Amino acid sequence: MLKNMIAPVQAWLLSQGRCVGCGKSLSNGKRKKGKDEEVVTCKYCGRIYLFDKTKKTYQRAPLTVSE
């Protein structure tokens, strides 16, 4: 039940380009460039995201992605 309440808020934060953990902008994060995607690490809390350059969207990184 708790997940059903948190998921829409997290989706909204990601659509705004903000971290789901601390709410800070991901544009300030540390970026590691790739071909189609960038690995973005939140500057404040360290959560890892993938930024799709073609769609210009963020998503939480799977556990297998490393910096």
C-alpha positions, 0 to 999 in steps of 0.5 A, a space after each residue: 500500500 505504501 508503494 502505491 502512494 510513493 511511486 507517483 511522487 517519485 515518477 513526478 520528481 523524475 519527470 521534473 529532473 529531480 532526485 527521488 531521494 532528496 528532491 535536488 536537481 539532477 542537472 547539478 549531479 556528476 555525469 559520466 557520458 555514454 553513447 545513448 545514455 549518461 550515468 548521473 549521480 546525485 551530488 547530494 545523496 549519491 543515488 544513481 540515475 540513467 539519463 536517456 539523451 534521445 528521450 531526455 528522461 531520467 530513470 533509476 539505475 539498475 543495481 548492476 550499473 557502476 560508476 
